[in-house]
Amino acid sequence: MSALPKAMRTMRIIALPLARPKIPPDQGLKPHAVFNPNRMLIFYHFDLSQGDNVKSQDQSSIKRAVKWASTKAADLWAGFGKAPEGSWKLRTYELGERIADHIDFEELALKGVDPSLGPSIDITGQEANEVNLSEKPSPREALRIPLIYPPSIYASLPSTGVDEMSHPSIVHLRTLLTSREPRHRRGFWIWMAIAPLTAPFMIVPIIPNLPFFFCAWRSWSHYRAYRASQYLSSLLEHGLIVPEPSLALDQLYASYVPSLSNIEGSRSPTAPPPKSTTSLPVNASSTNHGCPPNNTTASPSQPGASDVHKTSQRLLLTRKAIPQILQLFGLPQSSAADMYRAVEQVRGRLGGTSGR
């Protein structure tokens, strides 16, 4: 699989569908419910930094202070992971990582967006009105952010009847942001209110007030996800996010489409290697709504085989594809952690043994 050109734009959003929507849909759910099985589960990798275009002197002193504090906190946490075996710092780090595994992958993706490093919407709107008819592209066109997606996955989705004029990738992102924004606003205030209740733990000697730091971290995480939801919604409203199909990503999905055998194999380290899945195309017939054919190798008589069979019908990606995704888009190895968490959480939501 060849990598994308190095000259590819820095600002981009990569949509990685992880599971198909439930068919037939559950009519009793609200359209904007946070955990809605009627929607396709998608992990978004947001890369909205303008790189050298954003200079430190252009940022306010408050933003620079917040960025400095965030960097110091991240370095301190990384130092806990390098502590000696058996120390309270290492045990705290391991516990924190297990907690992070259960945080919604949608929140993990959103809180990684820093609006101060992305395009300024207000400036873009003012400059766009001053552009005359010339060969030079307008500032709005220059700041357009591609939403990269595998076209065959979206082509197999059934019609929802909602906003048929917009591309399904835009509709899903907008719906996700609409459902997450109030959740993170509420989470920010709840954890902020709980933090003062941890004051009695300050009398414990030697060990820091870990409950307070946990509440502050959860409140900060919700706040960042909330601000990112607002910012991304504004980008959508101004038409700065545009769909961009990727045939290379499509081919990757076709190569790593899950089957019943590798779903079961990922449940146990002693399971036999998965069988070849090249006969199962990712863009199944439209009459089957993008689901795999019914002649899978499931055995309903086996314990738990029914749940695994349902999971294999809806799951679109497994852990084995993540290294290739990193290579395809030139992503750093640090991006893999949230992707792995997302895959495991999706398996849990579909009735698997991992995740929530």
Phi, psi and chi 1 to 4 in degrees:
 res  aa     phi    psi   chi1   chi2   chi3   chi4
   1 MET       -  120.0 -169.4   78.3   63.3      -
   2 SER   -79.8  145.6   59.3      -      -      -
   3 ALA   -77.8  160.3      -      -      -      -
   4 LEU   -72.0  157.2  -68.5  179.7      -      -
   5 PRO   -58.8  145.2  -21.9   30.7      -      -
   6 LYS   -68.7  -20.6  -66.1 -177.6  178.9 -179.7
   7 ALA   -80.8    5.5      -      -      -      -
   8 MET   -60.2  144.6 -174.6  174.9 -176.7      -
   9 ARG   -56.6  146.0  -74.3  161.8  -68.9 -176.3
  10 THR   -70.0  -46.7  -58.2      -      -      -
  11 MET   -77.1  124.6  -65.1 -172.3  -63.4      -
  12 ARG  -164.7  157.9   58.1 -175.7  175.7  176.4
  13 ILE  -126.0  126.3  -58.6  174.1      -      -
  14 ILE  -107.7  117.6  -56.1  173.4      -      -
  15 ALA   -94.1  122.0      -      -      -      -
  16 LEU  -117.5   92.2  -59.6  175.2      -      -
  17 PRO   -60.2  132.9  -21.1   33.1      -      -
  18 LEU  -111.1  -27.6  -59.9  177.6      -      -
  19 ALA  -154.0  144.1      -      -      -      -
  20 ARG   -74.4  157.8  -62.6  180.0  179.1   87.7
  21 PRO   -69.6  159.5   25.0  -33.3      -      -
  22 LYS   -71.2  131.5 -176.0  177.9 -179.0 -179.0
  23 ILE  -130.3  122.9  -60.9  176.5      -      -
  24 PRO   -71.2  153.6   28.4  -35.3      -      -
  25 PRO   -69.4  156.1   24.4  -32.8      -      -
  26 ASP   -83.8  110.1 -171.8  -12.4      -      -
  27 GLN   -73.8  -12.8  -58.4  -63.8  -22.3      -
  28 GLY   -84.6   -4.8      -      -      -      -
  29 LEU   -91.2  147.9  -69.7  175.8      -      -
  30 LYS   -74.4  145.6  -64.1 -179.3  179.6  179.8
  31 PRO   -58.6  -33.6  -22.1   32.0      -      -
  32 HIS  -104.3   24.0  -64.3  -63.8      -      -
  33 ALA   -62.7  144.3      -      -      -      -
  34 VAL   -64.2  -50.1  175.6      -      -      -
  35 PHE  -104.9   88.4  -60.2  114.7      -      -
  36 ASN  -113.3  106.3 -169.8  -18.1      -      -
  37 PRO   -67.2  -10.6   25.3  -33.9      -      -
  38 ASN   -75.9  -12.1  -61.9  -21.6      -      -
  39 ARG  -102.2  150.8  -67.0 -160.3  -55.2  -96.8
  40 MET   -70.2  136.4 -175.2  162.8   57.0      -
  41 LEU   -86.3  122.7  -66.2  175.8      -      -
  42 ILE  -132.9  134.3  -58.2  176.4      -      -
  43 PHE   -96.2  131.0  174.7   82.9      -      -
  44 TYR  -109.7  127.7  -70.1   96.7      -      -
  45 HIS  -100.5  113.7  173.8   81.4      -      -
  46 PHE   -98.2  124.7  -62.3   99.9      -      -
  47 ASP  -130.4   87.5 -169.9   -5.1      -      -
  48 LEU  -112.1   13.6  -57.1 -178.7      -      -
  49 SER   -74.8  135.0  172.5      -      -      -
  50 GLN   -88.6    8.0  -62.5 -174.2   83.4      -
  51 GLY    65.2 -125.6      -      -      -      -
  52 ASP   -71.8   -9.4  -62.8  -26.2      -      -
  53 ASN   -69.8  -22.3  -66.6  -23.1      -      -
  54 VAL  -103.0  109.6  179.3      -      -      -
  55 LYS   -95.4  152.4  -59.7 -179.6 -179.0  179.0
  56 SER   -62.2  -34.9   58.0      -      -      -
  57 GLN   -71.1  -16.9   58.6  -94.7   29.2      -
  58 ASP   -80.0  -11.6  -65.2  -25.9      -      -
  59 GLN   -94.8  148.8  -59.7 -179.1   10.6      -
  60 SER   -69.4  162.2   66.0      -      -      -
  61 SER   -63.8  -32.7   57.5      -      -      -
  62 ILE   -66.1  -43.3  -63.3  178.9      -      -
  63 LYS   -65.9  -37.8  -70.9 -177.8  178.1  179.7
  64 ARG   -66.6  -37.6  -69.5 -161.9  -60.2  -91.1
  65 ALA   -67.0  -41.5      -      -      -      -
  66 VAL   -64.9  -41.6  169.4      -      -      -
  67 LYS   -64.1  -40.3 -175.1  176.8 -179.4  179.3
  68 TRP   -63.6  -44.2  176.7   85.6      -      -
  69 ALA   -64.3  -39.6      -      -      -      -
  70 SER   -65.0  -40.4  -59.5      -      -      -
  71 THR   -65.5  -42.3  -57.3      -      -      -
  72 LYS   -64.4  -39.7  -63.8  -64.6  -70.6 -174.7
  73 ALA   -65.8  -39.7      -      -      -      -
  74 ALA   -65.3  -40.7      -      -      -      -
  75 ASP   -66.1  -39.4  -66.6  -19.5      -      -
  76 LEU   -63.5  -41.9  178.2   63.5      -      -
  77 TRP   -66.6  -40.0 -179.2 -110.4      -      -
  78 ALA   -62.9  -34.1      -      -      -      -
  79 GLY   -66.1  -31.6      -      -      -      -
  80 PHE   -61.8  -36.7  -85.4   35.4      -      -
  81 GLY   -70.1  -16.3      -      -      -      -
  82 LYS  -101.4    7.6  -59.5  175.8 -177.3  178.0
  83 ALA   -68.9  160.5      -      -      -      -
  84 PRO   -60.3  151.0  -22.2   32.0      -      -
  85 GLU   -59.9  133.9 -169.0   70.2   27.7      -
  86 GLY    87.9   -7.3      -      -      -      -
  87 SER   -76.4  158.7   63.3      -      -      -
  88 TRP   -67.6  -28.3   67.7  -92.2      -      -
  89 LYS   -65.1  -44.3  -70.4 -174.7  177.0 -179.5
  90 LEU   -68.4  -39.5 -177.1   58.9      -      -
  91 ARG   -64.1  -38.6  -68.8 -162.4  -62.1  -92.5
  92 THR   -64.4  -40.8  -58.7      -      -      -
  93 TYR   -62.8  -45.0  176.5   83.4      -      -
  94 GLU   -64.7  -39.7  -67.5  172.9  -14.5      -
  95 LEU   -64.7  -42.0  176.1   61.5      -      -
  96 GLY   -62.6  -38.2      -      -      -      -
  97 GLU   -67.3  -36.0  -70.6  -61.2  -57.9      -
  98 ARG   -67.0  -37.4  -72.0 -163.3  -65.3  -91.3
  99 ILE   -65.1  -41.7  -66.4  175.0      -      -
 100 ALA   -62.1  -29.9      -      -      -      -
 101 ASP   -63.7  -23.2  -70.4  -19.9      -      -
 102 HIS  -100.8   -1.2  -69.1   78.4      -      -
 103 ILE   -76.3  137.5  -63.6  176.7      -      -
 104 ASP   -50.5  131.1  -61.5  -19.3      -      -
 105 PHE   -64.3  -24.8   69.3   85.8      -      -
 106 GLU   -64.7  -39.7  -64.6   92.4  -16.2      -
 107 GLU   -67.0  -41.5  177.1 -176.6  -19.9      -
 108 LEU   -60.2  -38.6  -65.6  174.5      -      -
 109 ALA   -71.4  -42.2      -      -      -      -
 110 LEU   -68.8  -39.6  -72.9  171.9      -      -
 111 LYS   -70.3  -11.4   77.2 -178.8 -173.9   68.9
 112 GLY   -82.8   -4.0      -      -      -      -
 113 VAL   -88.1  126.0  176.7      -      -      -
 114 ASP  -109.8  103.3 -171.8  -10.3      -      -
 115 PRO   -59.0  -26.2  -24.7   34.7      -      -
 116 SER   -69.7  -19.0   65.0      -      -      -
 117 LEU   -96.8   -8.3  -60.9  179.8      -      -
 118 GLY   -92.9 -178.3      -      -      -      -
 119 PRO   -66.8  142.6   23.0  -32.5      -      -
 120 SER   -83.2  121.8  174.7      -      -      -
 121 ILE   -73.0  -40.4  -60.9  173.2      -      -
 122 ASP   -63.6  -45.3  -65.9  -25.1      -      -
 123 ILE   -64.1  -39.2  -64.4  177.0      -      -
 124 THR   -61.1  -42.6  -59.1      -      -      -
 125 GLY   -65.9  -38.7      -      -      -      -
 126 GLN   -68.0  -43.6  -65.2  172.1    1.1      -
 127 GLU   -69.2  -31.2  -67.5  179.6   -8.6      -
 128 ALA   -65.9  -30.8      -      -      -      -
 129 ASN   -75.4  -16.8  -65.4  -30.1      -      -
 130 GLU   -95.7    0.4  -60.1  173.5   -1.9      -
 131 VAL   -79.7  130.3  175.1      -      -      -
 132 ASN   -98.5  175.6   52.2   13.5      -      -
 133 LEU   -75.9  105.6  -63.3  178.0      -      -
 134 SER  -150.9  173.9   62.7      -      -      -
 135 GLU   -75.1  -18.0  -64.5 -178.8   -1.5      -
 136 LYS   -71.5  129.8 -175.8  178.3  179.6  179.6
 137 PRO   -65.3  146.0   23.9  -33.7      -      -
 138 SER   -70.0  157.6   67.0      -      -      -
 139 PRO   -56.8  -33.9  -24.4   33.0      -      -
 140 ARG   -64.2  -41.6 -179.7  179.2  -64.6  -88.1
 141 GLU   -68.8  -35.9  -67.4  175.7  -11.4      -
 142 ALA   -68.5  -26.0      -      -      -      -
 143 LEU   -99.6    9.2  -70.9  177.7      -      -
 144 ARG   -64.7  136.0  -79.3 -175.7  175.7  175.8
 145 ILE  -106.9  119.8  -57.4  168.9      -      -
 146 PRO   -73.2  133.8   26.4  -33.1      -      -
 147 LEU  -100.4   97.6  173.7   57.0      -      -
 148 ILE   -81.0  131.3  -57.6  171.8      -      -
 149 TYR  -147.8  157.2   67.9   94.3      -      -
 150 PRO   -83.1  114.4   26.7  -30.6      -      -
 151 PRO   -62.8  -37.2   20.2  -30.9      -      -
 152 SER   -66.9  -30.4   64.8      -      -      -
 153 ILE   -66.2  -44.4  -59.1  -64.1      -      -
 154 TYR   -73.0  -31.1  -73.8   85.8      -      -
 155 ALA   -66.3  -25.3      -      -      -      -
 156 SER   -86.1   -2.5   65.1      -      -      -
 157 LEU   -74.3  142.6  -67.4  176.4      -      -
 158 PRO   -72.9  155.4   26.0  -33.4      -      -
 159 SER   -68.9  136.7  174.5      -      -      -
 160 THR  -100.6  -16.3   59.6      -      -      -
 161 GLY    77.1    7.2      -      -      -      -
 162 VAL  -110.1  122.1  179.9      -      -      -
 163 ASP    50.4   60.4 -163.9    3.7      -      -
 164 GLU   -66.3  -16.2  -65.4  -71.2  -10.4      -
 165 MET   -76.9  -24.4  -62.5  -60.9  -66.2      -
 166 SER   -92.7  154.6  -60.0      -      -      -
 167 HIS   -68.6  145.6 -169.8  -88.2      -      -
 168 PRO   -55.7  -32.1  -26.4   33.3      -      -
 169 SER   -66.3  -38.2   60.3      -      -      -
 170 ILE   -70.5  -41.1  -62.3  -64.9      -      -
 171 VAL   -61.2  -44.2  172.8      -      -      -
 172 HIS   -65.5  -44.2 -177.5  -82.2      -      -
 173 LEU   -62.4  -42.0 -179.9   57.7      -      -
 174 ARG   -64.8  -41.7 -178.3 -178.5  -68.5  112.6
 175 THR   -64.9  -40.3  -56.7      -      -      -
 176 LEU   -60.6  -46.3  174.6   69.5      -      -
 177 LEU   -65.5  -37.3  -62.3  174.3      -      -
 178 THR   -63.5  -37.6  -58.0      -      -      -
 179 SER   -79.8  -30.8   63.6      -      -      -
 180 ARG   -83.1  -30.6  -59.7  -59.5  -57.4 -169.2
 181 GLU   -58.5  -51.9 -175.3  174.1  -32.4      -
 182 PRO   -66.8  -29.7   22.3  -32.1      -      -
 183 ARG   -64.3  -43.3  175.5 -178.6  177.1   86.6
 184 HIS   -76.8  -30.5  -65.0  -53.4      -      -
 185 ARG   -64.5  -43.3 -177.7  177.3   62.9 -112.9
 186 ARG   -66.1  -41.4 -177.1  171.2   59.6 -108.5
 187 GLY   -63.4  -36.6      -      -      -      -
 188 PHE   -60.8  -47.5  163.9   70.5      -      -
 189 TRP   -71.8  -35.0  -72.1  111.8      -      -
 190 ILE   -64.3  -49.6  -71.2  176.5      -      -
 191 TRP   -70.1  -29.7  -74.0  104.8      -      -
 192 MET   -65.5  -37.1 -177.4   67.8   75.1      -
 193 ALA   -73.4  -30.2      -      -      -      -
 194 ILE   -76.2  -30.3  -65.0  175.8      -      -
 195 ALA   -53.3  -45.0      -      -      -      -
 196 PRO   -63.0  -23.1  -22.8   34.0      -      -
 197 LEU   -70.3  -11.8  -56.9  179.7      -      -
 198 THR   -88.3    4.4   64.1      -      -      -
 199 ALA   -56.6  -38.7      -      -      -      -
 200 PRO   -58.0  -23.8  -27.4   36.5      -      -
 201 PHE   -71.7  -10.1  -70.0   94.5      -      -
 202 MET   -68.3  -18.3  -64.3  178.6   63.8      -
 203 ILE   -81.5   -8.6   63.6  176.5      -      -
 204 VAL   -71.7  123.1  178.6      -      -      -
 205 PRO   -74.2  158.8   27.9  -33.6      -      -
 206 ILE    69.9  -61.5  -57.4  177.1      -      -
 207 ILE   -77.9  132.2  -60.0  178.6      -      -
 208 PRO   -63.0  168.2  -18.0   29.8      -      -
 209 ASN   -76.0   79.4 -172.4   -3.6      -      -
 210 LEU   -62.3  -39.5  -64.6  178.8      -      -
 211 PRO   -58.1  -38.7  -27.2   35.8      -      -
 212 PHE   -65.0  -45.7  169.7   79.1      -      -
 213 PHE   -63.6  -34.5  -72.1  113.2      -      -
 214 PHE   -65.4  -45.9  175.4   77.3      -      -
 215 CYS   -62.4  -41.8  -66.8      -      -      -
 216 ALA   -64.4  -39.2      -      -      -      -
 217 TRP   -66.2  -42.2  170.5   63.6      -      -
 218 ARG   -67.6  -38.4  -70.1  -60.8  -65.8  127.0
 219 SER   -64.8  -42.9 -179.9      -      -      -
 220 TRP   -64.9  -39.5  174.6 -116.8      -      -
 221 SER   -63.7  -44.9  177.0      -      -      -
 222 HIS   -64.1  -38.0  -82.9  -67.5      -      -
 223 TYR   -64.5  -44.2  175.3   76.2      -      -
 224 ARG   -63.4  -41.2  -67.9 -163.1   61.3  173.5
 225 ALA   -66.0  -36.5      -      -      -      -
 226 TYR   -65.4  -46.7  167.0   64.0      -      -
 227 ARG   -65.4  -37.3  -67.5  -72.8  -65.2  137.4
 228 ALA   -65.7  -38.6      -      -      -      -
 229 SER   -61.9  -43.0  -60.8      -      -      -
 230 GLN   -63.4  -44.0  -71.8 -175.4  -42.2      -
 231 TYR   -64.8  -46.5  175.6   67.2      -      -
 232 LEU   -65.9  -35.6  -68.6  168.4      -      -
 233 SER   -63.1  -37.4  -64.1      -      -      -
 234 SER   -67.0  -38.9  -61.8      -      -      -
 235 LEU   -61.5  -39.1  -68.2  178.7      -      -
 236 LEU   -66.2  -42.2  -74.5  173.3      -      -
 237 GLU   -63.7  -33.0  -69.0  175.5    2.4      -
 238 HIS   -88.5    2.8  -73.9   77.2      -      -
 239 GLY    70.4   26.1      -      -      -      -
 240 LEU   -88.4  -12.3  -64.4 -178.4      -      -
 241 ILE  -104.2  120.3  -60.0  178.7      -      -
 242 VAL  -124.1  139.4  -66.2      -      -      -
 243 PRO   -66.6  142.1  -13.8   27.1      -      -
 244 GLU  -142.3  105.5 -177.1  175.3  -64.9      -
 245 PRO   -68.1  147.9   24.8  -32.9      -      -
 246 SER  -126.4  109.2  171.8      -      -      -
 247 LEU   -67.9  -31.7  -64.0 -179.2      -      -
 248 ALA   -64.1  -40.7      -      -      -      -
 249 LEU   -68.2  -34.8 -174.1   57.7      -      -
 250 ASP   -60.5  -45.4 -131.2   14.1      -      -
 251 GLN   -64.5  -35.2  -65.4  172.4    6.1      -
 252 LEU   -65.3  -41.7 -170.5  146.6      -      -
 253 TYR   -62.8  -39.4  -92.6   82.6      -      -
 254 ALA   -65.6  -30.1      -      -      -      -
 255 SER   -80.1  -25.6  -58.4      -      -      -
 256 TYR  -120.4   23.3  -71.9   91.4      -      -
 257 VAL   -61.1  131.2   60.2      -      -      -
 258 PRO   -69.0  149.5  -17.0   30.2      -      -
 259 SER  -127.2  171.3   65.5      -      -      -
 260 LEU   -60.4  -34.8 -179.1   60.7      -      -
 261 SER   -68.4  -43.7   57.4      -      -      -
 262 ASN   -81.4  -16.2   56.9   34.4      -      -
 263 ILE   -66.4  -45.9  -69.7  -67.0      -      -
 264 GLU   -68.9  -35.1  -69.2  178.2  -34.3      -
 265 GLY   -65.2  -31.5      -      -      -      -
 266 SER   -77.5   -9.9   61.5      -      -      -
 267 ARG   -82.8  -24.2  -62.8  174.3   62.4 -175.2
 268 SER  -138.0  129.8  172.4      -      -      -
 269 PRO   -67.1  -15.7   21.8  -31.2      -      -
 270 THR   -96.9    4.0   58.9      -      -      -
 271 ALA   -70.8  153.2      -      -      -      -
 272 PRO   -66.9  159.5   23.6  -33.1      -      -
 273 PRO   -63.0  149.3   21.6  -32.1      -      -
 274 PRO   -67.5  152.2   24.6  -32.2      -      -
 275 LYS   -78.9  165.8  -60.4  178.3 -178.8  179.4
 276 SER   -65.8  140.4  173.4      -      -      -
 277 THR  -119.1   18.0   58.8      -      -      -
 278 THR   -68.8  -18.6   54.4      -      -      -
 279 SER   -81.7   -2.7   60.8      -      -      -
 280 LEU  -109.5  100.1 -179.3   59.6      -      -
 281 PRO   -71.3  151.0   27.1  -32.8      -      -
 282 VAL   -73.8  -31.9   67.7      -      -      -
 283 ASN   -98.9   76.2   54.5  -17.0      -      -
 284 ALA   -64.1  170.0      -      -      -      -
 285 SER   -56.4  142.3  171.1      -      -      -
 286 SER   -64.0  -24.2   58.1      -      -      -
 287 THR   -69.8  -16.0   58.7      -      -      -
 288 ASN  -104.8    9.6 -152.0   19.0      -      -
 289 HIS    55.3   36.4  -60.7  -71.0      -      -
 290 GLY    78.5    5.8      -      -      -      -
 291 CYS   -90.0  153.2  -65.0      -      -      -
 292 PRO   -63.7  156.5  -20.6   31.1      -      -
 293 PRO   -58.9  159.1  -20.7   30.4      -      -
 294 ASN   -78.8   -8.2  -64.7  -34.0      -      -
 295 ASN   -90.8   48.2   57.3  -15.5      -      -
 296 THR   -80.2  173.1   55.5      -      -      -
 297 THR   -91.9   26.5   56.8      -      -      -
 298 ALA   -69.3  149.1      -      -      -      -
 299 SER  -123.4   98.3  177.0      -      -      -
 300 PRO   -60.6  -19.6  -20.6   31.7      -      -
 301 SER   -76.0  -16.5   60.6      -      -      -
 302 GLN   -78.6  149.0  -64.0  177.5   -1.7      -
 303 PRO   -63.5  128.9  -20.2   31.0      -      -
 304 GLY    73.7    3.2      -      -      -      -
 305 ALA   -67.5  -30.3      -      -      -      -
 306 SER   -65.7  -43.8  176.6      -      -      -
 307 ASP   -65.9  -41.5  -68.4  -21.5      -      -
 308 VAL   -65.6  -37.9  177.4      -      -      -
 309 HIS   -63.1  -42.6  177.3   59.2      -      -
 310 LYS   -65.5  -38.1  -66.8  177.8 -179.4  179.2
 311 THR   -63.6  -43.1  -58.7      -      -      -
 312 SER   -67.1  -26.7   66.7      -      -      -
 313 GLN   -70.6  -32.1  -77.0 -173.3  -40.4      -
 314 ARG  -102.3  -26.2  -64.0 -177.8   58.3 -170.9
 315 LEU   -69.3  138.2 -158.5   63.2      -      -
 316 LEU  -112.6  -19.2  -70.1  168.4      -      -
 317 LEU  -147.8  146.0 -151.1   61.9      -      -
 318 THR  -120.9  174.8   61.1      -      -      -
 319 ARG   -61.5  -28.9  -62.8  170.6   61.3   93.6
 320 LYS   -64.6  -21.5  -64.6 -179.3  179.0  179.9
 321 ALA   -84.5  -16.1      -      -      -      -
 322 ILE   -63.2  -45.4  -67.0  177.3      -      -
 323 PRO   -57.5  -36.6  -25.5   35.0      -      -
 324 GLN   -69.9  -32.7  -66.1  -61.2  -39.2      -
 325 ILE   -66.3  -41.5  -67.1  175.3      -      -
 326 LEU   -61.3  -41.8  -60.9 -179.1      -      -
 327 GLN   -69.2  -39.6  179.5 -178.1   -2.1      -
 328 LEU   -61.0  -42.3  175.7   63.9      -      -
 329 PHE  -103.9    5.0  -66.1  103.3      -      -
 330 GLY    64.3   38.1      -      -      -      -
 331 LEU   -86.4  149.6  -58.3  177.4      -      -
 332 PRO   -69.6  157.7   25.1  -34.0      -      -
 333 GLN   -62.0  -26.7 -168.7   62.2   35.1      -
 334 SER   -65.0  -19.9   57.2      -      -      -
 335 SER   -72.9  -15.9  -57.7      -      -      -
 336 ALA   -71.2  -30.1      -      -      -      -
 337 ALA   -58.5  -49.3      -      -      -      -
 338 ASP   -68.7  -30.9  -72.4  -14.9      -      -
 339 MET   -66.8  -43.2  -67.0 -176.2 -173.7      -
 340 TYR   -62.0  -42.3  -76.0  124.2      -      -
 341 ARG   -62.1  -40.5  -74.4  173.9  175.2  142.3
 342 ALA   -63.3  -43.9      -      -      -      -
 343 VAL   -61.6  -44.2  170.1      -      -      -
 344 GLU   -68.1  -38.6  -68.5  -56.0  -48.1      -
 345 GLN   -66.0  -38.6  -73.1 -174.6   25.8      -
 346 VAL   -64.9  -41.8  166.1      -      -      -
 347 ARG   -60.7  -37.9  -71.4 -177.8   59.9 -124.8
 348 GLY   -66.8  -41.1      -      -      -      -
 349 ARG   -67.3  -28.9  -64.7 -177.5 -167.9 -179.2
 350 LEU   -85.1    0.6  -62.3 -177.3      -      -
 351 GLY   103.7   12.3      -      -      -      -
 352 GLY   -78.6 -168.0      -      -      -      -
 353 THR   -98.9   -6.5   56.7      -      -      -
 354 SER  -115.6  162.1  -59.4      -      -      -
 355 GLY    77.4 -163.5      -      -      -      -
 356 ARG   -98.1      -  -64.3 -168.4  -45.6  149.4
